[in-house]
């Protein structure tokens, strides 16, 4: 009888758990979410795709400092379900129209002992899940400090992962591809990468966006959306159970986040499909961000630019600094009395050369780095007042260049390198943007090289997350667009603040002049870094052998044609032709593609994709009857299949194809290329060989 009663009690608990479970299904029925409270009041969720388990039952909640457990002992006090189906139009983007079709589950929880309230909101799309925590205003809880977020992502096995090691200050490591079980073995060697600043997580962790592939062919991407007033999330890795868990970036005192009720967390995102192309086509992260908050966006526009930049990395001797004197003091040193070093590149005459080139070739703007006082003594972390953001060097005539650029119908892009003395930048920020407005600048590239001042902060912590957004809002006040480098990885905020036109926030082209990028690098980035927003990757390097300039022996990891294809595969409404302009003059036929290619789009078609191996993408230019195709491969040669069925039926077009030559190889003959044209229509399927680390670029226009 006792055994019978025990069995009945267990069955009751099982039935209770089933009754309390909520099930949500995506609009197309392929994705399903289960949420319930365990018997101890712990909230858990699980996710399935086409009946296959994606995330096993995983815990949710928080630990609150000093020792409050806010992840169990809950009871559910409210539940709501809903559905939304709308279409919105990004100011700049890969699509003219974006559909936001999701189902929503909202649950309100109350912790039994404390009475504290916590809400969880789930949104389920055809391509995945987003969920966030919401802290309602309540009498017994107001301001509090997070010790950790407990959110788990319990995976089903030892997936193939494309990962960066956990780090609070940089996302410029090369991506490593391995099984999750191999991450611990490889992490120490990956962390040896020489970078400007590194702050390792104390435990085994990886960064987001994390791209995974299961043994049975599921593609899973884990990231976050709408990162506002909250630290960026790393992912702890248990490489035995294959459980990932949230690891919030702390300040250097160990606090993970300072919260007030009435606020929400970022969305935790899981994009899933059995087709890699769907990962690249996903708008889930954008859809989880708030609509545009700027009333007037007429001044925001796509930008194709050149600049005084790459010559600093080639080894030919150009410098950001004006003088050799490193004992300068901003506001006291009189630069007119300093001896010029003779290598300062940001001088009026040289910038005019770039303005002339931009004007002749239809470019919108010229970036100029090294124009302002302070580069001689830009010592990170040990010096707080490094730069002036309103005082140019004596050989940089701001007014004359403003006049000259306007005459040529070209803009100059401002540069604000902070060397991570962020508190000093914030003191000068309004003056800096007012200076920009007065001198005709409508875009700025910001930089955060080195460890952060305030010295208690990390690049990815809550304080810095708020700083990046303060910059964007200040820029909007002066109708300026922002391209931030070395900032926290993006989370779709370009929807809410479309003047945040691009970010670097990953290992870009400049590393080709250091230790280099691997051939598979750009076949991975669209599946990782670009999930959150556009990247200023700075492609277009034609002269890949830097030894022609001097002692730098670095060589580019791609063919010349792959550099062309990157303008299509690496989405950004801000695209740089990054090489020295003299190199484009040597290869005018190949340069034509860079001149022609659009940077803002009506539609995007992911034709082929496999992370780490290859990507082929076609895009329709915004407001034009033109299409551009880019295909790239890793170190292995392959044949790209370009199905043109996206073209309007019944019309013929002329396709100009930029292809690797027969002998092309990134290691030996990267500049071997051919250009040919042919008539195409919607029934055409192009087959094109890609050289090792090669590519193909195609422009398609009406006959």
C-alpha positions in Angstrom: 0.0 0.0 0.0 2.9 2.5 0.9 4.5 1.7 -2.5 1.2 2.3 -4.3 0.7 5.6 -2.5 4.3 6.7 -3.4 3.7 5.8 -7.0 0.5 7.9 -7.0 2.3 10.8 -5.5 5.0 10.7 -8.2 2.4 10.5 -10.9 0.6 13.5 -9.4 3.9 15.5 -9.6 4.3 14.4 -13.2 0.8 15.4 -14.0 1.2 18.7 -12.1 4.3 19.4 -14.1 2.5 18.7 -17.4 -0.5 20.8 -16.4 1.8 23.8 -15.6 3.8 23.5 -18.8 3.2 26.0 -21.5 3.8 25.1 -25.2 4.3 27.7 -27.9 4.6 26.9 -31.6 6.1 29.1 -34.3 3.8 30.4 -37.0 4.9 27.7 -39.5 4.8 25.0 -36.9 8.4 24.0 -37.2 9.8 25.5 -33.9 8.3 24.7 -30.5 9.0 26.0 -27.1 8.1 24.3 -23.8 8.2 26.3 -20.5 7.4 25.1 -17.0 8.3 25.4 -13.4 10.0 22.4 -11.8 8.8 21.0 -8.5 11.2 23.4 -6.6 9.8 26.4 -8.6 12.8 26.6 -10.9 11.8 28.1 -14.4 13.0 25.9 -17.3 12.5 26.0 -21.0 13.3 23.7 -23.9 13.3 24.2 -27.7 12.6 21.8 -30.6 12.9 22.2 -34.4 10.9 19.9 -36.6 10.5 17.5 -33.8 14.2 17.4 -33.0 15.6 18.6 -29.7 17.7 21.8 -30.0 17.9 22.9 -26.4 17.2 20.4 -23.6 15.4 21.6 -20.5 17.5 24.6 -19.3 17.3 26.7 -16.1 16.5 30.4 -16.0 16.8 33.2 -13.5 19.5 35.1 -11.5 21.8 35.2 -8.5 21.5 38.6 -6.8 24.4 40.0 -4.7 25.3 39.3 -2.1 23.7 35.8 -1.8 20.1 35.9 -3.0 18.9 33.1 -5.1 16.4 34.4 -7.6 16.2 31.3 -9.8 13.8 29.0 -7.9 10.9 28.9 -5.5 8.7 30.7 -8.0 5.0 30.4 -8.5 3.3 31.4 -11.7 0.7 34.2 -11.2 -0.1 35.1 -14.8 0.1 33.8 -18.4 -0.7 35.5 -21.7 -0.2 34.3 -25.3 -0.4 36.4 -28.4 0.7 36.7 -32.0 2.0 39.6 -34.2 2.5 39.9 -37.9 3.8 43.2 -39.2 6.2 44.5 -41.9 8.7 47.3 -41.2 11.2 49.1 -43.4 14.8 49.6 -42.3 16.5 53.0 -43.1 19.5 51.0 -44.4 19.6 47.3 -44.8 19.8 44.0 -46.6 16.1 44.1 -47.3 13.6 46.9 -48.1 10.8 45.1 -46.3 11.3 43.0 -43.1 8.5 40.8 -41.8 8.1 40.4 -38.1 5.9 37.4 -37.6 6.0 35.7 -34.2 4.0 34.2 -31.4 4.5 35.3 -27.8 4.3 33.8 -24.4 4.4 36.0 -21.4 4.6 34.6 -17.9 4.6 36.5 -14.6 6.3 34.8 -11.6 6.5 35.5 -7.9 9.1 34.1 -5.6 7.3 32.6 -2.6 9.6 33.6 0.2 10.7 37.0 -0.9 7.6 38.1 -2.8 9.8 39.4 -5.6 8.3 39.5 -9.0 10.0 38.4 -12.3 8.4 38.3 -15.8 9.7 36.3 -18.7 8.7 37.1 -22.3 9.2 34.5 -25.1 8.9 35.3 -28.8 9.0 32.4 -31.2 9.7 32.9 -34.9 9.9 30.5 -37.8 13.7 30.6 -37.5 14.1 30.6 -33.7 13.5 31.9 -30.3 14.1 35.1 -28.3 13.4 35.6 -24.6 14.1 38.2 -22.0 13.6 38.9 -18.4 11.5 41.9 -17.2 11.7 43.3 -13.7 8.3 44.9 -12.9 8.2 47.9 -10.5 7.4 46.5 -7.1 7.4 47.5 -3.4 9.9 45.0 -2.1 12.6 45.2 -4.8 14.0 48.4 -6.4 17.7 48.7 -7.0 19.9 45.6 -6.9 23.2 44.2 -8.2 23.5 41.1 -10.3 25.9 38.4 -9.2 25.1 36.3 -12.3 22.4 35.4 -14.8 21.6 31.7 -14.5 20.3 31.3 -18.1 21.3 27.9 -19.6 21.5 26.6 -23.1 21.7 22.8 -22.6 22.8 21.4 -26.0 22.1 17.8 -27.2 25.7 16.8 -27.9 29.3 17.6 -28.8 28.5 20.1 -31.6 31.0 21.6 -34.0 31.6 25.1 -32.9 33.0 28.3 -34.4 34.2 30.1 -31.4 36.3 32.9 -29.8 37.6 32.4 -26.2 35.8 34.2 -23.5 37.2 37.7 -23.0 35.9 40.9 -21.5 37.9 43.3 -23.7 38.4 42.0 -27.2 36.7 40.1 -29.9 39.6 40.2 -32.3 40.8 36.7 -31.9 40.8 34.5 -34.9 37.8 32.2 -34.9 38.6 28.6 -34.0 36.6 25.7 -35.4 36.4 22.6 -33.2 34.1 20.3 -31.3 32.9 21.7 -28.0 34.9 19.0 -26.2 38.1 20.3 -27.7 37.6 24.0 -26.6 39.4 23.6 -23.3 42.4 21.9 -24.9 42.7 24.7 -27.5 41.9 27.8 -25.5 45.3 28.5 -24.0 47.0 28.5 -27.4 44.3 30.7 -28.9 44.8 33.2 -26.1 48.4 33.6 -27.1 47.3 35.8 -30.0 49.0 39.2 -29.6 46.2 41.8 -29.2 46.1 45.3 -27.8 44.2 44.2 -24.7 43.0 40.9 -23.3 41.0 40.1 -20.2 40.3 36.3 -20.0 37.2 34.9 -18.3 38.3 32.9 -15.2 36.5 29.8 -16.3 36.1 28.0 -19.6 33.9 30.3 -21.8 33.3 31.4 -25.3 31.9 34.5 -26.8 28.6 35.2 -28.7 27.5 35.1 -31.4 28.3 31.4 -31.2 27.7 29.3 -34.3 27.2 25.6 -33.8 26.5 22.6 -36.1 25.1 19.3 -34.6 26.2 15.9 -35.9 22.7 15.4 -37.3 22.8 18.6 -39.4 21.2 21.3 -37.3 22.7 24.8 -37.5 22.3 26.7 -34.2 23.3 30.3 -33.5 23.3 31.7 -29.9 23.6 35.5 -29.3 21.6 38.4 -27.8 19.5 41.3 -29.1 18.9 44.8 -27.9 21.9 45.0 -25.5 21.0 48.2 -23.5 22.1 49.1 -20.0 23.3 45.6 -19.3 26.6 43.8 -19.6 27.4 41.7 -22.7 27.0 38.0 -22.3 29.7 35.4 -22.6 28.9 31.7 -22.4 30.3 29.4 -19.8 31.0 25.9 -21.3 30.6 22.6 -19.5 32.4 20.4 -22.0 31.2 17.2 -20.4 27.5 17.9 -20.3 27.6 20.4 -23.2 25.7 23.0 -21.2 26.3 26.6 -22.0 25.3 29.2 -19.4 25.3 33.0 -19.3 28.4 34.7 -18.0 27.9 38.4 -17.8 30.9 40.7 -18.2 31.7 42.2 -14.8 33.4 45.4 -13.8 36.8 45.0 -12.2 35.1 45.0 -8.8 33.2 41.8 -9.8 29.7 43.4 -10.1 27.9 41.9 -13.1 25.2 44.5 -13.5 23.4 47.3 -11.6 19.6 47.0 -12.1 16.5 48.9 -11.2 13.0 47.4 -11.4 11.1 48.7 -14.3 13.9 47.6 -16.7 14.4 44.6 -18.9 17.4 42.5 -20.0 18.5 42.0 -23.6 16.9 39.2 -25.5 18.7 35.8 -25.5 18.5 34.6 -29.1 18.6 31.1 -30.6 18.4 30.9 -34.4 18.0 27.4 -35.7 17.6 25.6 -39.1 18.6 22.5 -41.0 19.8 24.8 -43.8 22.8 27.1 -43.2 21.3 29.6 -45.6 18.5 30.3 -43.2 20.9 31.4 -40.5 22.3 34.1 -42.8 18.8 35.1 -44.0 17.5 35.5 -40.4 16.1 38.9 -39.2 15.2 37.5 -35.8 17.8 39.7 -33.9 16.6 42.9 -35.8 13.0 42.1 -35.1 13.7 41.9 -31.4 15.0 45.4 -31.3 12.8 48.4 -30.8 11.7 50.5 -33.9 13.7 53.5 -34.9 13.7 56.2 -32.2 14.9 59.0 -34.5 12.1 61.2 -35.8 14.1 62.4 -38.8 16.3 59.9 -40.7 16.6 61.8 -44.0 20.3 62.6 -43.3 21.3 59.0 -42.8 22.7 57.5 -46.0 24.9 54.6 -47.2 28.6 55.5 -47.7 31.3 54.1 -50.0 34.7 55.6 -49.0 38.4 55.6 -49.3 40.9 57.0 -46.9 44.2 57.8 -45.3 44.4 54.5 -43.3 45.9 51.5 -45.0 49.3 53.2 -45.5 49.8 53.2 -41.7 49.8 49.3 -41.8 51.8 48.6 -44.9 55.2 49.3 -43.4 56.1 52.1 -45.8 56.6 54.6 -43.0 53.5 56.7 -42.8 52.6 57.8 -39.2 49.5 59.1 -37.4 51.8 61.4 -35.3 53.0 64.9 -36.5 56.3 65.1 -34.5 58.7 62.8 -32.8 58.4 64.5 -29.5 56.5 62.2 -27.1 56.5 64.6 -24.2 53.5 66.5 -25.4 50.7 67.8 -23.2 47.3 68.6 -24.8 46.4 72.2 -24.4 50.0 73.2 -23.5 52.2 71.9 -26.3 52.5 74.4 -29.2 52.7 72.2 -32.2 53.5 75.1 -34.5 56.9 75.1 -32.7 57.5 71.4 -33.0 59.7 69.9 -35.7 57.5 67.9 -38.1 58.6 64.3 -38.5 58.1 64.2 -42.3 56.0 61.1 -42.2 52.7 62.5 -41.0 50.1 61.2 -43.6 47.1 63.3 -42.6 48.3 66.5 -44.2 46.3 68.8 -46.4 48.0 68.0 -49.6 47.8 64.3 -49.2 44.2 64.4 -48.1 43.4 66.4 -51.3 44.8 63.6 -53.4 42.3 61.2 -51.8 39.5 63.7 -52.3 40.4 64.0 -55.9 40.4 60.3 -56.3 37.1 59.9 -54.5 35.5 62.6 -56.7 36.8 61.1 -60.0 35.5 57.6 -59.1 32.2 58.4 -57.5 33.0 57.7 -53.9 31.1 59.5 -51.1 33.7 60.2 -48.6 37.3 60.1 -47.4 38.4 58.9 -44.0 41.3 60.7 -42.4 43.1 59.2 -39.4 45.8 61.1 -37.5 44.4 64.6 -38.1 44.3 65.7 -34.5 46.7 66.5 -31.7 47.9 63.8 -29.4 49.1 60.8 -31.4 52.7 61.2 -30.2 51.9 60.1 -26.6 48.9 57.9 -27.0 49.8 55.6 -24.1 46.8 53.4 -23.2 45.7 53.2 -19.6 48.6 55.1 -18.0 47.5 58.5 -19.5 44.1 59.9 -19.2 44.1 63.2 -21.3 45.5 61.8 -24.6 43.9 63.7 -27.5 42.1 66.8 -28.5 39.1 66.2 -30.6 38.8 69.8 -31.8 42.5 70.8 -32.5 44.0 69.7 -35.8 47.8 69.4 -36.4 49.4 72.4 -38.1 49.6 70.7 -41.5 45.9 69.7 -41.5 43.8 72.7 -42.6 40.3 71.9 -41.6 38.6 74.9 -43.2 40.5 74.5 -46.5 39.7 70.8 -46.7 36.1 71.5 -45.9 35.9 73.9 -48.8 37.8 71.6 -51.1 35.8 68.5 -50.3 32.5 70.4 -50.8 33.7 71.7 -54.1 34.4 68.1 -55.2 31.1 66.9 -53.7 32.9 64.6 -51.3 32.6 64.3 -47.5 35.4 63.8 -45.0 34.9 61.2 -42.3 35.9 62.3 -38.8 38.1 60.0 -36.7 37.9 59.8 -32.9 40.4 57.4 -31.6 40.2 57.4 -27.8 42.9 54.8 -27.0 40.2 53.8 -24.5 40.5 56.9 -22.3 36.7 57.0 -22.5 36.2 59.3 -19.5 38.2 62.0 -21.3 36.3 61.4 -24.6 33.0 61.8 -22.8 34.2 65.2 -21.4 35.0 66.4 -24.9 32.3 64.6 -26.8 29.7 67.4 -27.3 32.5 69.8 -28.3 33.8 67.2 -30.7 30.5 66.6 -32.4 29.8 70.4 -32.5 33.2 70.8 -34.2 32.2 68.1 -36.7 28.9 69.8 -37.5 30.6 73.2 -38.0 33.1 71.8 -40.5 30.8 69.6 -42.6 31.4 66.2 -41.2 28.4 63.8 -41.1 30.1 60.6 -40.1 32.7 59.5 -37.5 34.8 56.5 -36.9 35.4 55.9 -33.2 38.1 53.7 -31.7 38.7 52.0 -28.4 42.2 50.5 -28.5 43.6 49.3 -25.2 42.3 48.9 -21.7 39.5 51.2 -20.6 39.7 54.3 -18.4 37.7 54.4 -16.1 40.0 51.7 -14.9 37.3 49.7 -13.2 35.6 49.0 -16.6 35.9 46.5 -19.5 34.9 47.0 -23.1 31.9 44.7 -22.8 30.7 45.8 -19.4 27.5 47.6 -18.6 29.2 51.1 -18.2 30.8 50.8 -21.7 27.6 49.4 -23.3 25.9 52.6 -22.1 28.8 54.7 -23.3 28.6 53.4 -26.9 24.9 54.3 -27.0 25.6 57.8 -25.5 28.0 58.4 -28.4 25.3 57.3 -30.9 22.7 59.6 -29.3 25.1 62.5 -29.2 25.9 61.9 -32.9 22.2 61.9 -33.8 21.8 65.3 -32.1 24.3 66.7 -34.6 23.1 64.5 -37.5 26.2 62.3 -37.6 26.6 58.6 -38.4 28.8 56.4 -36.2 31.2 53.6 -37.2 32.6 52.2 -34.0 35.7 50.1 -33.8 36.8 47.9 -30.9 33.4 48.3 -29.4 31.1 45.6 -27.9 29.7 43.3 -30.6 26.4 44.5 -32.1 23.0 43.2 -31.2 20.7 44.8 -33.8 20.5 48.3 -32.3 21.1 49.6 -35.8 17.3 49.3 -36.2 16.6 51.5 -33.2 19.4 54.0 -34.0 20.1 53.7 -37.7 22.8 56.3 -37.5 24.9 53.5 -35.9 25.8 52.7 -39.5 28.5 50.0 -38.8 30.9 48.6 -36.4 34.2 46.7 -36.6 34.0 44.6 -33.3 35.9 41.6 -34.8 39.1 40.8 -36.6 39.1 43.0 -39.7 41.4 43.6 -42.6 44.0 45.4 -40.6 45.1 42.0 -39.2 46.2 41.0 -42.7 49.2 43.3 -42.0 49.9 41.7 -38.6 49.7 37.9 -38.2 47.1 37.7 -40.9 43.6 36.2 -41.3 43.0 32.6 -42.3 41.4 31.8 -45.7 38.2 30.6 -43.9 37.9 33.8 -41.8 35.4 35.6 -44.0 33.4 32.4 -44.6 32.7 32.3 -40.8 32.1 36.0 -39.9 28.7 36.2 -41.5 27.6 33.3 -39.3 29.1 34.9 -36.2 29.9 38.6 -35.9 27.5 39.8 -38.6 24.5 38.2 -37.0 24.1 41.3 -34.8 24.7 44.0 -37.5 26.8 45.3 -40.3 30.6 45.2 -40.1 33.2 47.7 -41.4 35.5 45.0 -42.5 37.4 47.3 -44.9 38.0 45.0 -47.9 39.4 45.8 -51.3 43.1 45.2 -50.9 44.6 44.6 -54.4 48.3 44.7 -53.5 48.5 41.8 -51.0 52.3 41.5 -50.7 53.3 44.1 -48.2 57.0 43.5 -48.8 56.8 45.8 -51.8 56.5 48.7 -49.4 59.2 47.9 -46.9 60.2 45.5 -44.1 56.6 44.2 -43.5 56.6 40.6 -45.0 52.8 40.0 -44.5 50.8 38.6 -47.3 47.0 38.8 -47.9 45.1 35.6 -47.3 42.8 35.9 -50.4 42.9 36.3 -54.1 42.2 39.7 -55.6 38.8 38.6 -56.8 37.8 37.3 -53.3 38.4 40.9 -52.1 35.8 42.0 -54.7 33.3 39.4 -53.6 33.5 40.5 -50.0 31.6 43.7 -50.9 28.6 41.5 -51.3 29.1 38.7 -48.8 30.1 41.0 -45.9 27.1 43.2 -45.5 27.5 46.9 -44.6 26.0 50.1 -45.7 29.5 51.6 -45.0 32.1 50.1 -47.4 35.7 51.1 -47.8 37.9 50.6 -50.7 40.7 50.2 -48.3 43.9 49.9 -50.4 46.1 52.8 -51.5 44.4 54.6 -54.3 47.5 54.1 -56.5 46.9 50.4 -56.5 43.4 50.9 -57.9 44.9 52.9 -60.7 47.0 49.9 -61.6 44.0 47.6 -62.0 41.2 49.8 -63.3 39.2 46.9 -64.8 39.0 45.1 -61.5 38.4 48.3 -59.6 35.3 48.9 -61.8 33.4 46.3 -59.6 34.1 48.3 -56.5 32.9 51.5 -58.2 29.7 49.8 -59.4 28.7 47.7 -56.4 25.8 49.0 -54.3 26.0 49.2 -50.5 22.3 49.4 -49.7 19.8 46.8 -50.8 16.2 46.0 -51.7 16.6 42.3 -51.4 19.1 39.5 -50.5 19.3 35.9 -51.8 21.5 33.4 -49.9 22.4 31.0 -52.7 24.9 28.8 -51.0 26.4 28.6 -47.6 28.3 26.4 -45.2 30.1 28.0 -42.2 33.8 27.8 -42.6 33.7 26.6 -46.2 31.8 28.8 -48.6 29.2 31.5 -49.1 27.5 32.8 -52.2 25.1 35.7 -51.9 23.1 37.8 -54.5 21.6 41.2 -53.7 19.4 43.7 -55.5 20.6 47.3 -55.4 18.2 49.7 -53.6 15.9 51.3 -56.1 17.7 50.0 -59.1 17.3 47.2 -61.7 20.7 45.9 -60.8 22.0 42.8 -58.9 25.4 42.0 -57.5 26.7 38.5 -56.6 29.6 37.6 -54.4 30.9 34.1 -53.8 33.9 33.1 -51.6 35.6 29.9 -50.5 38.1 28.9 -47.8 41.5 27.4 -48.6 39.9 24.8 -50.8 39.1 25.4 -54.5 35.5 24.7 -55.4 32.8 25.4 -58.0 30.2 28.0 -57.1 26.7 27.5 -58.4 24.9 30.8 -59.0 21.3 30.3 -59.7 19.8 33.5 -61.2 16.2 32.5 -60.8 15.7 35.6 -58.6 15.9 37.8 -61.7 12.6 39.0 -63.2 11.2 36.6 -65.7 11.2 37.4 -69.4 14.0 39.9 -69.3 17.6 39.6 -70.4 20.5 41.1 -68.6 24.2 41.5 -69.1 26.4 39.9 -66.4 30.0 41.0 -66.0 31.9 38.2 -64.2 35.1 38.9 -62.3 36.7 35.5 -61.8 39.9 33.9 -60.5 42.3 33.1 -63.3 43.4 29.5 -64.1 46.6 29.9 -62.1 45.0 31.9 -59.2 46.0 30.9 -55.7 46.1 33.1 -52.6 49.6 31.7 -51.7 51.3 32.2 -55.1 49.3 34.1 -57.7 46.6 36.1 -56.0 46.3 38.7 -58.7 45.5 36.3 -61.5 42.0 37.2 -62.6 39.8 37.4 -65.7 36.8 39.5 -66.5 34.1 38.5 -69.1 30.5 39.1 -69.8 27.5 37.1 -71.0 23.8 37.4 -71.5 21.7 36.0 -68.6 18.1 35.7 -67.5 16.1 34.0 -64.7 16.8 30.6 -66.2 20.5 31.0 -66.2 22.7 29.0 -63.7 26.3 30.0 -63.7 29.0 27.6 -62.7 32.3 29.2 -61.7 35.5 27.8 -60.3 36.9 29.5 -57.2 40.6 29.3 -56.6 42.0 28.4 -53.1 40.8 31.3 -50.9 39.3 32.7 -54.0 36.0 34.1 -55.1 33.7 35.4 -57.8 32.0 38.7 -58.2 29.2 39.5 -60.7 27.4 42.6 -61.6 24.1 42.2 -63.4 22.4 45.1 -65.3 19.8 45.4 -68.0 20.9 44.7 -71.5 
